[in-house]
Amino acid sequence: MARIRAQRRVISLDMTAMCDMAFLLLTFFMLATKFKAPEVADVAVPASFSKNKLPESDLIVLSVEKSGAVFFGMEGEADRGKLLDQIASRYKISYTGAEKKEFTRIPEFGTAISDLKPLLRATKSDRGRMQKGIPVDSTNNELKELVKLAKWTNPKAEIAIKADLDLDYPVVETIILTLQELDINKFKFVTSLQAKPE
């Protein structure tokens, strides 16, 4: 007599939903990630033990290169657009819509106000050569005007000084005195985190 074999059941898993989920997560992370823009100023910051972090918004950053060139940066595209309107009003310069849009995309710049319009029209590769720093000398302290206009634009903005570790102190002192002339006595220094020795 012939033996009857029981039919084997083939179990299959439908992986379509899992693939869809993986691609949805990948798409979400790609769209939600905020990439850091390349910095104009080349600054090697000193190390410290402080774990205080800078805010993501409402921040004005004054970067100072080893050469002493000062760069001005402000977080938030909307705030940068308002700042350019303040600059245009203060210095009687008119900017086109394309120039305003380009200014909102630049996280920091280091040029005199008179050279700002050509900077906005220049290609990204030419901008690096054009930026020699914002004037901070006693006869023409444009940094003071920029900080004042930025604080009018966003009164909640905190100020951070990002100075190179090999920079001479008198340059930083000039920036601190400029802030004190504007009655700004609370600001932060940007450092990199160093592990505490045990």
Salt bridges, closest charged atoms under 4 A:
GLU39 OE2 - LYS36 NZ 3.25
GLU39 OE1 - LYS162 NZ 2.85
ASP85 OD1 - LYS100 NZ 3.55
GLU99 OE1 - LYS117 NZ 2.82
GLU99 OE2 - ARG121 NE 2.76
GLU102 OE1 - ARG105 NH1 3.82
GLU102 OE2 - ARG127 NH2 2.88
ASP126 OD1 - ARG129 NH2 2.87
GLU145 OE1 - ARG90 NE 3.05
GLU145 OE2 - LYS148 NZ 3.37
GLU158 OE1 - LYS188 NZ 2.93
ASP166 OD2 - LYS66 NZ 3.89
GLU181 OE1 - LYS144 NZ 3.03
